[in-house]
Amino acid sequence: MAEVAAVLLPGEAEALVQALRSGPLRNTGDRGWLRQHEAIEKLNMQAILSASSGQEQLLIELLVNYAKIPTLIEELISVEIWKHKVFPVLCQLEDFKPKSTFPIYLVLYHEASIVNLLETVFFHKEICESAEDTILDLIDYSYRKLTLLAAWSTNREFPTHEKLVPEDLTNASSMQELQKQAEMMEFKISLRALSVLRFITDQVDSLPLSALTRMLNTHNVPCLLIELLEHCPWSCCEAGKLKKFENGMWHVVPPEDHVKMTKLDGQVWIALYNLLLSPECQRKYNLDGFNKSQLLKLRAFLTDVLIDQLPNLVEMQRFLSHLAVTEPVPPKKDLILEQVPVIRDRIIRENSGKWQAIAKHQVKHMFSPSEDELKDLACRWAQTYNLDVMEALVPEKPKCGLCGSEATKRCSRCQNEWYCKRECQVQHWQKHKKACNLMADALKKIKEDLKVQP
């Protein structure tokens, strides 16, 4: 692990953090934007590897000292707006027939990259505090994602497998497939946002009063979390088998583990614990008849098996027992000048009425690359996603690109696809061929560049 953990040298990490900037929505996908995407991906990988070895303090200090958490939050919300306002317009343009959907995929993937980085670093109190006023924007962002999770019914068909690189990199007819991939990523992003929100609740004692008001009264986050526990979108039944979403993919759960708490279940319970048992939160939360009835639903979930896995929930159980037999005191109303999030409203206001113009500009200048530009883009992607590093980040063994079974054989040309047996590779070749050629050329160029370096 020590060898892989050096994705970035300290000086490289500092340069990348220092260079992070917020840019106009119109420039999403241009060369400067792509360079920043690569930087965020490298920082993201470094953060995960450093956290796994307990050596993340350098990156935390850099993000705090250079005040870059607000920048990351603004970038996160900007790409979210692009996805909901510009991407649908772009998909409907009749004259847009791209040679490759890969550049658009990178923009869609950018949101996942940023939220992954924030999830990793927001575990630390100083990161949360360094967000300053933009913590309100991040709370609203997380709330939107959790609302989306709650809206999904439990019988929805969620993605069972997602590649790091889309299969049809060079297929101009793959816009519909790209839209499906955007939906796949939305699910994973929403689950990451749940973890981010939980880490924010860890710091309720040091959050601004406006942040608490936003979570407790404006959005009523406790009731939203209870709804997530009831519908549990990261759990579903398929062909009579229970499946749960963990470590980025769906797993069949053996009968003996059906009552075992997942990490996502734990995030919800810890967030509820933080919000309901904090004295400051209890003072501000309006425990009216509706909220009280919703909270008391938790008693049915607090079984001995659950409490054995998360012993602190005994205090939650006592709180709910007391709540059931008492009339809560109305919350004390503070006379304060409440702050509101501004990033999303500002970006939408600046670009209102311009969505089609932005889409047409980006189609012409960013999303219609030449063959050479596409190869260069694939080359930069391959350089960013060092294969050894990616394997260190993946918690599970690779899956076959055709049947989804556990795979042990990697495509020798592109080094990006896996198969369980030769027959699967042969059957999958026509679909994999274009992506394979593109990535193989990129890897070849990287090796040639390395040979000529002094």
C-alpha positions in Angstrom: 0.0 0.0 0.0 2.9 2.4 0.8 4.0 2.1 -2.9 0.6 2.8 -4.3 -0.3 5.6 -1.9 2.1 7.9 -3.7 -0.3 8.9 -6.5 0.9 12.5 -5.9 4.1 13.8 -4.3 3.5 16.5 -1.7 4.5 19.3 -4.1 2.3 17.9 -6.8 -0.7 17.7 -4.5 -0.1 21.3 -3.3 0.1 22.6 -6.9 -3.1 20.8 -7.9 -5.0 22.1 -4.8 -3.7 25.7 -5.2 -4.8 25.7 -8.9 -8.5 24.7 -8.2 -10.8 27.4 -9.6 -14.5 27.9 -10.2 -15.4 28.7 -13.8 -18.5 29.8 -15.7 -21.0 27.1 -16.7 -20.4 27.9 -20.4 -16.9 26.6 -20.1 -17.9 23.1 -18.8 -16.0 20.6 -20.9 -13.3 22.8 -22.4 -9.6 22.2 -22.1 -9.2 24.2 -18.8 -12.1 22.4 -17.3 -10.7 19.0 -18.4 -7.4 19.8 -16.7 -9.2 20.6 -13.5 -11.3 17.4 -13.8 -8.0 15.4 -14.0 -6.6 17.2 -11.0 -9.8 16.5 -8.9 -9.6 12.8 -9.9 -6.0 12.6 -8.8 -6.7 14.3 -5.5 -9.7 12.0 -5.1 -7.6 8.9 -5.6 -4.9 10.3 -3.3 -7.4 11.1 -0.6 -8.9 7.5 -0.6 -5.4 5.9 -0.5 -4.2 8.2 2.2 -7.3 7.7 4.3 -6.9 4.0 4.1 -3.4 4.3 5.5 -4.2 7.0 8.0 -2.0 9.6 6.2 -4.5 12.0 4.9 -3.4 15.0 7.0 -1.4 16.7 4.3 -4.3 16.8 1.8 -6.6 18.0 4.6 -4.2 20.9 5.5 -3.8 21.9 1.8 -7.6 22.1 1.2 -8.1 24.1 4.4 -5.1 26.4 4.1 -5.9 27.3 0.5 -9.7 27.6 1.3 -10.6 25.2 -1.5 -13.6 23.4 0.0 -16.0 26.3 -1.1 -14.5 26.0 -4.6 -15.2 22.3 -4.7 -18.8 22.8 -3.4 -19.4 25.5 -6.1 -18.0 23.1 -8.8 -20.2 20.3 -7.5 -23.4 22.5 -7.8 -22.3 23.9 -11.1 -22.0 20.4 -12.7 -25.3 19.4 -11.1 -27.0 22.3 -12.8 -25.3 21.5 -16.1 -26.7 17.9 -15.8 -30.3 19.0 -15.2 -30.4 22.2 -17.4 -28.0 21.8 -20.3 -27.6 18.0 -20.8 -31.3 17.4 -21.6 -31.2 20.3 -24.2 -28.1 18.9 -25.7 -29.7 15.4 -26.1 -32.6 17.0 -28.0 -30.5 18.9 -30.5 -31.3 17.4 -33.9 -27.9 18.2 -35.5 -25.9 16.8 -32.6 -24.5 13.5 -33.9 -21.2 13.1 -32.0 -18.4 10.8 -33.1 -17.9 10.0 -29.4 -20.0 10.5 -26.3 -16.8 10.2 -24.1 -16.3 13.9 -23.5 -19.9 14.3 -22.3 -19.4 11.2 -20.1 -16.5 13.0 -18.4 -18.7 15.9 -17.5 -21.4 13.6 -16.1 -18.7 11.7 -14.1 -17.3 15.0 -12.8 -20.1 15.3 -10.2 -19.3 11.8 -8.9 -15.6 12.7 -8.7 -16.2 15.8 -6.5 -18.7 14.2 -4.2 -16.4 11.2 -3.7 -13.6 13.6 -2.7 -15.9 15.5 -0.3 -17.1 12.3 1.2 -13.5 11.2 2.0 -12.4 14.5 3.5 -15.5 15.7 5.3 -14.8 13.1 8.0 -12.5 15.8 9.4 -13.9 18.6 11.5 -11.6 21.3 10.1 -12.8 20.5 6.6 -16.4 21.0 7.7 -15.5 24.3 9.4 -13.5 25.5 6.3 -16.7 25.3 4.2 -17.9 28.4 6.0 -21.1 29.7 4.5 -21.1 27.2 1.6 -22.0 24.5 4.1 -25.6 25.7 3.6 -25.2 25.0 -0.2 -23.8 21.6 0.5 -26.7 20.8 2.9 -29.2 21.8 0.3 -27.4 19.7 -2.3 -27.4 16.7 -0.1 -31.1 17.2 0.7 -31.9 17.2 -3.0 -30.1 13.9 -3.5 -31.7 12.3 -0.4 -35.1 13.5 -1.6 -34.4 11.8 -4.9 -33.4 8.5 -3.1 -36.7 8.7 -1.1 -38.7 9.2 -4.2 -37.4 6.0 -5.9 -39.6 3.1 -5.1 -38.1 -0.1 -3.8 -39.1 -2.1 -6.9 -37.2 0.1 -9.2 -34.5 -1.6 -11.3 -31.2 -0.1 -10.1 -28.0 -0.6 -12.0 -26.1 -3.8 -11.2 -22.8 -2.9 -12.9 -21.2 0.3 -14.0 -17.9 0.5 -15.9 -15.3 3.2 -15.2 -15.3 3.9 -19.0 -18.5 3.7 -21.0 -18.6 0.8 -23.4 -19.4 2.7 -26.6 -16.7 5.4 -26.5 -17.0 6.1 -30.2 -20.6 5.2 -31.0 -22.5 8.3 -32.2 -25.9 6.5 -31.6 -25.1 6.0 -27.9 -26.8 9.2 -26.5 -29.6 7.1 -25.0 -27.1 4.8 -23.4 -25.3 7.9 -22.0 -28.6 9.1 -20.4 -28.9 5.7 -18.7 -25.4 5.9 -17.4 -26.2 9.4 -16.0 -29.1 7.8 -14.2 -26.8 5.1 -12.9 -24.3 7.6 -11.6 -27.1 9.7 -10.0 -28.0 6.7 -7.7 -24.4 6.3 -6.6 -23.9 10.1 -6.2 -27.0 10.3 -4.0 -25.6 7.6 -1.7 -22.4 9.5 -1.4 -24.3 12.6 -0.5 -25.9 10.6 2.3 -22.5 10.0 3.8 -21.5 13.7 3.3 -24.6 14.8 5.2 -23.9 12.3 8.0 -20.4 13.8 8.4 -21.9 17.3 8.6 -24.2 16.1 11.4 -21.1 14.9 13.3 -20.2 18.6 13.8 -23.6 19.9 14.9 -22.1 21.6 18.0 -19.8 23.7 15.8 -22.1 24.4 12.8 -23.6 27.9 12.3 -27.1 28.3 13.6 -28.4 28.7 10.1 -27.1 25.3 9.1 -29.0 23.6 12.0 -32.1 25.6 11.1 -31.7 24.5 7.5 -31.4 20.8 8.4 -34.0 20.7 11.1 -36.8 23.1 10.1 -36.4 24.1 6.5 -35.8 20.6 5.2 -36.8 18.4 8.2 -33.9 16.1 7.6 -34.8 13.7 10.5 -38.2 12.8 8.9 -36.4 12.4 5.5 -33.9 10.0 7.1 -36.8 8.0 8.6 -38.4 7.7 5.2 -35.1 6.4 3.8 -35.0 3.8 6.6 -38.6 2.7 5.7 -38.0 2.4 2.0 -34.3 1.5 2.1 -33.4 2.2 -1.6 -30.1 0.4 -1.2 -31.9 -2.9 -0.6 -34.2 -4.8 -3.0 -35.5 -8.3 -3.7 -34.7 -9.9 -7.0 -35.8 -13.4 -8.0 -36.6 -14.2 -4.4 -33.2 -13.1 -3.2 -32.3 -10.1 -1.0 -29.7 -7.8 -2.6 -28.0 -4.8 -0.9 -25.8 -2.1 -2.4 -22.4 -1.9 -0.8 -18.9 -0.8 -2.0 -20.3 0.5 -5.3 -22.3 -2.6 -6.4 -25.2 -4.8 -5.7 -24.6 -8.1 -3.7 -26.8 -11.0 -3.0 -27.1 -11.3 0.8 -27.0 -14.8 2.3 -29.9 -15.5 4.7 -27.7 -15.4 7.8 -26.7 -11.8 7.0 -30.2 -10.4 6.3 -30.3 -8.6 9.6 -26.7 -7.3 9.3 -26.5 -3.5 9.2 -24.9 -2.1 6.0 -22.7 1.0 6.0 -25.5 3.0 4.5 -27.9 1.9 7.2 -25.3 2.9 9.7 -24.9 6.4 8.1 -28.6 7.0 8.5 -28.7 5.9 12.1 -25.7 7.9 13.1 -27.1 11.0 11.4 -30.4 10.6 13.3 -28.5 10.1 16.5 -26.5 13.3 16.0 -29.6 15.3 15.1 -32.0 14.0 17.7 -29.8 13.6 20.8 -27.8 16.8 20.5 -29.0 19.4 23.1 -28.8 22.2 20.6 -30.8 20.3 18.0 -33.4 19.3 20.6 -33.8 23.0 21.5 -34.3 24.0 17.9 -36.3 21.0 16.4 -40.1 21.5 16.3 -41.5 18.3 17.8 -45.1 18.9 16.8 -47.6 16.1 16.4 -46.5 15.0 12.9 -42.7 15.0 13.7 -43.3 13.2 17.0 -45.4 10.5 15.2 -42.7 10.1 12.6 -39.9 9.8 15.1 -41.8 7.2 17.1 -41.7 4.9 14.0 -38.0 4.4 14.8 -39.0 2.3 17.9 -40.0 -0.6 15.6 -36.6 -0.6 14.0 -34.6 -0.6 17.3 -34.4 -4.3 17.8 -31.8 -6.0 20.1 -30.0 -7.2 17.0 -29.7 -3.7 15.7 -28.5 -2.3 19.0 -25.9 -5.0 19.3 -24.4 -3.7 16.1 -24.6 0.0 17.1 -24.7 0.1 20.9 -25.1 3.9 21.0 -28.6 3.4 19.8 -29.6 2.5 23.4 -29.6 6.3 24.1 -31.9 6.7 21.1 -34.2 4.1 22.5 -34.4 5.9 25.8 -35.0 9.2 24.1 -37.9 7.8 22.1 -39.4 6.1 25.2 -39.4 9.4 27.0 -40.8 11.2 23.9 -43.7 8.7 23.7 -45.0 9.7 27.2 -44.3 13.4 27.3 -45.5 16.5 25.5 -42.4 18.2 24.0 -41.7 21.8 24.8 -42.1 24.1 21.7 -38.7 25.0 20.2 -37.2 28.3 21.4 -37.3 30.8 18.6 -34.1 32.7 18.2 -34.1 36.2 16.8 -31.3 35.8 14.3 -30.6 36.9 10.7 -30.7 33.6 8.9 -28.3 33.0 6.1 -29.4 31.2 3.0 -27.5 29.2 0.3 -26.6 31.4 -2.7 -24.5 29.3 -5.1 -27.2 27.5 -7.0 -29.5 30.5 -7.2 -26.7 32.6 -8.5 -25.6 30.2 -11.2 -29.2 29.6 -12.4 -29.9 33.4 -12.4 -26.7 34.1 -14.4 -27.6 31.5 -17.0 -31.4 31.7 -17.1 -32.7 31.6 -20.6 -29.3 30.7 -22.0 -29.5 26.9 -21.7 -29.9 26.2 -25.4 -27.2 28.7 -26.4 -24.8 27.0 -23.9 -25.6 23.6 -25.3 -25.0 24.6 -28.9 -21.7 26.3 -27.9 -20.5 23.2 -26.1 -21.6 20.9 -29.0 -19.5 23.0 -31.4 -16.5 23.6 -29.3 -16.2 20.8 -26.7 -18.3 17.8 -27.6 -17.5 17.3 -31.3 -13.8 16.3 -31.0 -11.7 15.3 -34.0 -10.1 11.8 -34.1 -6.8 13.2 -32.9 -8.5 15.1 -30.0 -10.4 12.0 -29.0 -7.2 10.0 -28.9 -5.5 12.7 -26.8 -8.5 12.7 -24.5 -8.4 8.9 -24.1 -4.6 9.2 -23.5 -5.1 11.7 -20.7 -7.8 9.5 -19.2 -5.5 6.5 -19.2 -2.7 8.5 -17.6 -5.1 9.8 -14.9 -6.5 6.4 -14.1 -3.3 4.5 -13.4 -4.3 0.8 -13.4 -2.3 -0.2 -10.3 -3.9 2.7 -8.4 -7.4 1.8 -9.6 -7.0 -1.8 -8.5 -6.0 -0.6 -5.0 -9.2 1.4 -4.8 -11.6 -1.3 -6.0 -12.8 -3.3 -2.9 -14.1 -6.2 -5.0 -12.7 -8.5 -7.6 -13.3 -7.5 -11.2 -16.4 -8.7 -13.1 -16.8 -10.2 -16.5 -17.7 -7.6 -19.1 -20.2 -10.0 -20.7 -21.9 -12.1 -18.0 -20.9 -10.2 -14.8 -19.3 -13.2 -13.2 -16.0 -12.9 -11.2 -13.2 -12.4 -13.7 -9.6 -13.3 -13.7 -8.6 -12.5 -17.3 -7.9 -9.0 -18.5 -8.0 -7.7 -22.1 -4.3 -7.7 -23.1 -4.7 -4.8 -25.5 -6.6 -2.1 -23.6 -6.0 -3.4 -20.0 -9.5 -2.0 -19.2 -11.9 -4.9 -19.6 -12.1 -8.2 -17.7 -13.6 -11.6 -18.6 -14.2 -14.9 -16.8 -13.4 -17.1 -19.8 -12.2 -16.9 -23.4 -15.7 -17.6 -24.8 -17.1 -14.4 -23.1 -14.3 -12.3 -24.5 -15.0 -13.6 -28.1 -18.7 -12.9 -27.8 -18.1 -9.5 -26.4 -15.5 -8.4 -29.0 -17.8 -6.6 -31.5 -19.2 -4.4 -28.7 -15.8 -3.9 -27.0 -13.8 -3.4 -30.2 -14.0 0.4 -30.7 -13.3 1.2 -27.0 -10.5 -1.3 -27.0 -8.8 0.2 -30.0 -9.0 3.7 -28.6 -7.7 2.8 -25.1 -5.0 0.6 -26.6 -3.7 3.5 -28.8 -3.7 5.7 -25.7 -1.7 3.3 -23.7 0.8 2.8 -26.6 1.3 6.6 -26.8 1.9 6.8 -23.1 4.6 4.1 -23.3 6.2 5.9 -26.3 6.2 9.2 -24.4 7.9 7.6 -21.4 10.6 6.1 -23.7 11.6 9.5 -25.1 11.7 11.2 -21.7 15.3 12.0 -20.6 
